[in-house]
Amino acid sequence: MTFEFLLDTGSHFVPVPEEGEDVAATISATETLSEEEREELRRELAKVEEEIQTLSQVLAAKEKHLAEIKRKLGINSLQELKQNIAKGWQDVTATSAYKKTSETLSQAGQKASAAFSSVGSVITKKLEDVKNSPTFKSFEEKVENLKSKVGGTKPAGGDFGEVLNSAANASATTTEPLPEQTQESL
C-alpha cells in the first residue's frame, strides 16, 4: 500500500488512500503503526514540507533573476512573443506535412499560371478573329467614311476616339453663329 498524503486528524496522521484502495483497510493500517513509526512519518512529513517550501523560494528567486537578466538585455514580452512565433513557424516549416503541402500548392500555382496563359492566348486569338471578320471590316469602313465626311481628309488609321473627337469638332463648327446684340437692346 502506498500513501500519497497524510492528513492530520488531531492526535495522529491518517494516510489518504490512493484511487482504488479501500478506506477501511487504510484506517486499520494506521492503527497498527507503532508510535515510533508514526513519529518517523511525522518527521518525514515535516522534512518534505520544508523541502517544498525551500524549492518554492528557490524557484521564485530564479524567476526574479530571469526577469532581471531579460530587462538588462532589453528583452520584453513582445520580443519574446515574436521569437516564439518565429521559432514556431520555423518548426512548422520543417515538418514533412508543410513541405508536401507547399510542393502541392506550388504545382497548383504553376498549373493555374499555365491555364491563365492559355486563356489569354485564346482571348487574343478570338479578338484577332473578330477584327479580321467581314462584319468588323464593314463597320471600320463605315467609320472611316463618316470620319472623312465629318472631319475632312485625314490619314486613315485613326482610332475610334479620334473619330469621335473629330465628329464632335465638326458638328460644333457647322452651327450657325449667334446674332449679335445691338447696344440698344442692352
C-alpha positions as CSV (number, residue, x, y, z in Angstrom):
1,M,0.0,0.0,0.0
2,T,1.3,3.5,-0.9
3,F,0.3,6.8,0.5
4,E,0.0,10.0,-1.4
5,F,-0.6,12.3,1.5
6,L,-1.1,12.2,5.2
7,L,-3.9,14.0,6.9
8,D,-3.6,15.3,10.4
9,T,-6.6,14.2,12.4
10,G,-5.5,15.9,15.6
11,S,-3.7,13.2,17.6
12,H,-2.1,11.4,14.6
13,F,-1.8,11.5,10.8
14,V,-4.0,9.3,8.7
15,P,-2.9,8.3,5.2
16,V,-5.1,9.2,2.3
17,P,-5.8,6.2,0.2
18,E,-4.9,6.1,-3.5
19,E,-7.5,5.5,-6.1
20,G,-8.9,2.0,-5.8
21,E,-7.7,1.4,-2.2
22,D,-10.2,0.5,0.5
23,V,-10.6,3.3,3.0
24,A,-11.4,1.0,5.9
25,A,-8.2,-1.0,5.2
26,T,-6.2,2.2,5.2
27,I,-7.6,3.4,8.6
28,S,-7.0,0.0,10.2
29,A,-3.4,0.1,8.8
30,T,-2.7,3.4,10.7
31,E,-4.0,1.9,13.9
32,T,-1.4,-0.9,13.6
33,L,1.5,1.6,13.3
34,S,3.7,1.8,16.3
35,E,4.3,5.1,18.0
36,E,7.9,5.1,16.6
37,E,6.7,4.6,13.0
38,R,4.2,7.4,13.4
39,E,6.9,9.7,14.8
40,E,9.2,8.8,11.9
41,L,6.4,9.6,9.4
42,R,5.7,12.9,11.1
43,R,9.4,13.8,10.8
44,E,9.5,12.8,7.1
45,L,6.3,14.8,6.5
46,A,7.9,17.9,8.1
47,K,11.0,17.4,6.1
48,V,9.1,17.1,2.8
49,E,7.0,20.2,3.6
50,E,10.2,22.1,4.3
51,E,11.8,21.0,1.1
52,I,8.8,22.0,-0.9
53,Q,8.9,25.5,0.7
54,T,12.6,25.8,0.0
55,L,12.1,24.8,-3.6
56,S,9.3,27.3,-4.0
57,Q,11.6,30.1,-2.6
58,V,14.4,29.0,-4.9
59,L,12.0,29.0,-7.9
60,A,10.8,32.5,-7.0
61,A,14.4,33.7,-6.8
62,K,15.3,32.1,-10.1
63,E,12.3,33.7,-11.8
64,K,13.2,37.1,-10.4
65,H,16.8,36.7,-11.6
66,L,15.5,35.6,-15.1
67,A,13.3,38.8,-15.3
68,E,16.3,41.0,-14.3
69,I,18.5,39.4,-17.0
70,K,15.8,39.9,-19.6
71,R,15.4,43.5,-18.5
72,K,19.1,44.2,-18.8
73,L,19.2,42.6,-22.3
74,G,16.2,44.6,-23.4
75,I,14.0,41.6,-24.0
76,N,10.4,42.4,-23.4
77,S,7.2,40.4,-23.7
78,L,6.6,41.5,-27.3
79,Q,10.1,40.5,-28.4
80,E,9.6,37.1,-26.6
81,L,6.3,36.6,-28.4
82,K,8.0,37.4,-31.8
83,Q,10.8,35.0,-31.0
84,N,8.3,32.3,-30.0
85,I,6.2,32.8,-33.2
86,A,9.3,32.8,-35.4
87,K,10.5,29.6,-33.7
88,G,7.1,28.1,-34.0
89,W,6.9,29.0,-37.7
90,Q,10.4,27.5,-38.3
91,D,9.2,24.3,-36.6
92,V,6.1,24.2,-38.7
93,T,8.0,24.7,-42.0
94,A,10.4,21.9,-41.0
95,T,7.6,19.4,-40.9
96,S,7.0,17.0,-43.8
97,A,3.3,17.9,-43.9
98,Y,4.2,21.5,-44.6
99,K,6.8,20.6,-47.2
100,K,4.3,18.3,-49.0
101,T,1.6,21.0,-48.9
102,S,4.0,23.6,-50.1
103,E,5.0,21.5,-53.1
104,T,1.4,20.7,-53.9
105,L,0.5,24.4,-53.8
106,S,3.5,25.3,-55.9
107,Q,2.5,22.8,-58.6
108,A,-1.1,24.0,-58.5
109,G,0.1,27.6,-58.9
110,Q,2.2,26.6,-61.9
111,K,-0.7,24.8,-63.5
112,A,-3.0,27.8,-62.8
113,S,-0.5,30.1,-64.4
114,A,-0.2,27.9,-67.5
115,A,-4.0,27.8,-67.7
116,F,-4.3,31.6,-67.4
117,S,-1.6,32.0,-70.1
118,S,-3.5,29.7,-72.5
119,V,-6.8,31.5,-71.7
120,G,-5.1,34.8,-72.6
121,S,-3.8,33.4,-75.8
122,V,-7.3,32.1,-76.7
123,I,-8.8,35.5,-76.0
124,T,-6.2,37.3,-78.1
125,K,-6.8,34.9,-81.0
126,K,-10.6,35.4,-80.7
127,L,-10.1,39.2,-80.7
128,E,-7.9,38.9,-83.8
129,D,-10.6,36.8,-85.5
130,V,-13.2,39.4,-84.7
131,K,-11.0,42.2,-86.0
132,N,-10.5,40.2,-89.3
133,S,-14.2,39.3,-89.7
134,P,-16.1,40.8,-92.5
135,T,-18.6,42.5,-90.1
136,F,-15.9,44.3,-88.3
137,K,-14.2,45.3,-91.6
138,S,-17.6,46.7,-92.8
139,F,-18.0,48.7,-89.6
140,E,-14.5,50.0,-89.8
141,E,-15.1,51.2,-93.4
142,K,-18.3,53.0,-92.3
143,V,-16.5,54.8,-89.5
144,E,-13.7,55.8,-91.9
145,N,-16.3,57.1,-94.4
146,L,-18.1,59.1,-91.6
147,K,-14.8,60.4,-90.4
148,S,-13.8,61.7,-93.9
149,K,-17.2,63.3,-94.4
150,V,-17.3,65.0,-91.0
151,G,-13.7,65.9,-90.3
152,G,-12.3,66.3,-93.8
153,T,-9.5,64.2,-95.2
154,K,-7.0,62.9,-92.6
155,P,-4.7,60.0,-93.0
156,A,-6.5,56.7,-92.4
157,G,-5.7,54.6,-89.4
158,G,-7.0,56.9,-86.6
159,D,-8.6,55.2,-83.6
160,F,-12.2,55.3,-82.6
161,G,-11.6,58.1,-80.0
162,E,-10.1,60.4,-82.6
163,V,-13.1,59.7,-84.9
164,L,-15.5,60.7,-82.2
165,N,-13.5,63.8,-81.3
166,S,-13.3,65.0,-84.9
167,A,-17.1,64.3,-85.3
168,A,-17.8,66.5,-82.3
169,N,-15.5,69.3,-83.6
170,A,-17.1,69.2,-87.0
171,S,-20.6,69.5,-85.5
172,A,-19.5,72.4,-83.4
173,T,-18.2,74.4,-86.4
174,T,-21.2,73.8,-88.5
175,T,-23.6,75.5,-86.1
176,E,-24.9,79.0,-87.1
177,P,-23.3,81.9,-85.3
178,L,-25.4,83.7,-82.8
179,P,-26.9,87.0,-83.9
180,E,-25.1,89.9,-82.4
181,Q,-26.9,92.1,-80.0
182,T,-27.1,95.8,-80.5
183,Q,-26.1,98.3,-78.0
184,E,-29.7,99.5,-77.8
185,S,-31.1,96.2,-76.7
186,L,-28.8,96.1,-73.7
